[in-house]
């Protein structure tokens, strides 16, 4: 028998976790990398990759479509 009083699915992430994902997405990544990957962000926050993707989709963030110049790792002249 299933418990009909409980709603299906997992509870949503706490608002502080969502805020941390959003803040890190819009900030500079650590080290010499030029952008936050989903896996690196998930590892930094401590949630799954799919959760990071879901939070980005919900807030309509598309960091891969930024039309700005990224930092280059090449040594300059």
N, C-alpha and C positions, 0 to 999 in steps of 0.2 A: 504494500500500500504506500502511496505517496502522500506526503504532507501537503495538503492543499492550502494551508495558511501561509506558506512561505513563497515569496516571489522567486521566479527563476533567475538564474544568472549570478554573476559575482557582484558584490557591491562596488560602487565607483571608487576611484582613488581619492584620497583626501585632498582638500584644496591646496594644502601646502606642497604636496608632491606635484600637482598640476602646475602650480606657480613656479616651482623650481625648474620643471621641464621647459616652461615658456621662457623663463629668464635665461637659462643656459642656451636655448636655441638662438636667442637674439644677442648673445655675448660672444666674445672671442674664445676660441677653444684653447686648451692648454698645449704647451709645447710648440712644435714647429708645423703643426697641421694647419690648413687654411680654413676648414669648416668642421662643424660637428657632424659626425655620421650618426645614424640612428642607433647603431650598436654601441658606440662610445658613449652616447648620451644615456642610453638605457643602463649601461654599466655604472656610470657616474651617479645616477639617481638611485639605482637599485631596483628597477622594474624591468619588465620584459620589453623587447623590441616592438612587439605588437601594441603594447600599451603606449609607447612613445608615439607610434604612428597614429594611433587612435586619438591621442590628445592633440597632435598636430592637425589632423583632419578636422576635428571638432572646432578648433580655433582658426581654421583656414590658413594655417601657416604653411608656406611652401618655400623653405630655405634654398631649395635647389634652383629656384627661379629668380634669385636675387640678381638685379641688373647693376651690379657695382663691381669695381675692380677688386679682386682678391689679392691678398699679400702673396708675393712671389718668394719661393725658397731659393731662387737662383742668386748667386753672389753678384752684386752690382758692379758697374765699372768704377 
